[in-house]
């Protein structure tokens, strides 16, 4: 996986593994969360969205299995 810094008031960086369909998101305030089963098309849509934070809230958080990473 390759960490990508993003322009967002909510997110510092994201990491995605296409083979395992795991998305890791480094939030600025709450730490790193892992989302499992995120299809590549969903990841691409998030990265192309006008607001990564809004996209996460509406399409990722609560929709995919998530786990907080320590």
One Martini backbone bead per residue (centre of mass of N, CA, C, O) as a GRO file, in nm:
protein
   70
    1UNK     BB    1   0.102   0.033   0.015
    2UNK     BB    2   0.022   0.390  -0.048
    3UNK     BB    3   0.065   0.685   0.081
    4UNK     BB    4  -0.174   0.964   0.064
    5UNK     BB    5  -0.188   1.279   0.053
    6UNK     BB    6  -0.447   1.516   0.141
    7UNK     BB    7  -0.706   1.751   0.071
    8UNK     BB    8  -0.818   1.808   0.405
    9UNK     BB    9  -0.986   1.881   0.708
   10UNK     BB   10  -1.013   1.557   0.806
   11UNK     BB   11  -0.768   1.444   0.624
   12UNK     BB   12  -0.436   1.341   0.578
   13UNK     BB   13  -0.456   1.022   0.480
   14UNK     BB   14  -0.422   0.748   0.240
   15UNK     BB   15  -0.480   0.386   0.199
   16UNK     BB   16  -0.455   0.131  -0.069
   17UNK     BB   17  -0.563  -0.215  -0.135
   18UNK     BB   18  -0.665  -0.384  -0.405
   19UNK     BB   19  -0.645  -0.686  -0.330
   20UNK     BB   20  -0.791  -0.648  -0.028
   21UNK     BB   21  -0.976  -0.394   0.002
   22UNK     BB   22  -0.806  -0.174   0.175
   23UNK     BB   23  -0.881   0.109   0.379
   24UNK     BB   24  -0.682   0.381   0.495
   25UNK     BB   25  -0.744   0.637   0.748
   26UNK     BB   26  -0.608   0.958   0.835
   27UNK     BB   27  -0.715   1.133   1.083
   28UNK     BB   28  -0.670   1.433   1.246
   29UNK     BB   29  -0.841   1.347   1.530
   30UNK     BB   30  -0.891   1.000   1.541
   31UNK     BB   31  -0.707   0.858   1.341
   32UNK     BB   32  -0.680   0.524   1.237
   33UNK     BB   33  -0.869   0.360   0.976
   34UNK     BB   34  -1.021   0.050   0.875
   35UNK     BB   35  -1.149  -0.064   0.554
   36UNK     BB   36  -1.342  -0.332   0.440
   37UNK     BB   37  -1.437  -0.402   0.107
   38UNK     BB   38  -1.326  -0.183  -0.089
   39UNK     BB   39  -1.370  -0.093  -0.387
   40UNK     BB   40  -1.198   0.053  -0.636
   41UNK     BB   41  -1.429   0.245  -0.730
   42UNK     BB   42  -1.470   0.378  -0.455
   43UNK     BB   43  -1.189   0.495  -0.425
   44UNK     BB   44  -1.189   0.666  -0.682
   45UNK     BB   45  -1.433   0.838  -0.606
   46UNK     BB   46  -1.309   0.963  -0.355
   47UNK     BB   47  -1.054   1.091  -0.498
   48UNK     BB   48  -1.257   1.266  -0.702
   49UNK     BB   49  -1.378   1.424  -0.501
   50UNK     BB   50  -1.440   1.733  -0.355
   51UNK     BB   51  -1.490   1.559  -0.071
   52UNK     BB   52  -1.359   1.331   0.130
   53UNK     BB   53  -1.517   1.362   0.393
   54UNK     BB   54  -1.802   1.345   0.270
   55UNK     BB   55  -1.765   1.073   0.137
   56UNK     BB   56  -1.708   0.911   0.387
   57UNK     BB   57  -1.977   0.975   0.536
   58UNK     BB   58  -2.172   0.866   0.289
   59UNK     BB   59  -1.991   0.582   0.173
   60UNK     BB   60  -1.811   0.443   0.420
   61UNK     BB   61  -1.914   0.512   0.684
   62UNK     BB   62  -2.107   0.230   0.783
   63UNK     BB   63  -2.060   0.035   0.513
   64UNK     BB   64  -1.794  -0.071   0.636
   65UNK     BB   65  -1.572  -0.243   0.782
   66UNK     BB   66  -1.435  -0.132   1.096
   67UNK     BB   67  -1.105  -0.018   1.233
   68UNK     BB   68  -0.904   0.070   1.481
   69UNK     BB   69  -0.581   0.190   1.489
   70UNK     BB   70  -0.267   0.182   1.687
   0.00000   0.00000   0.00000
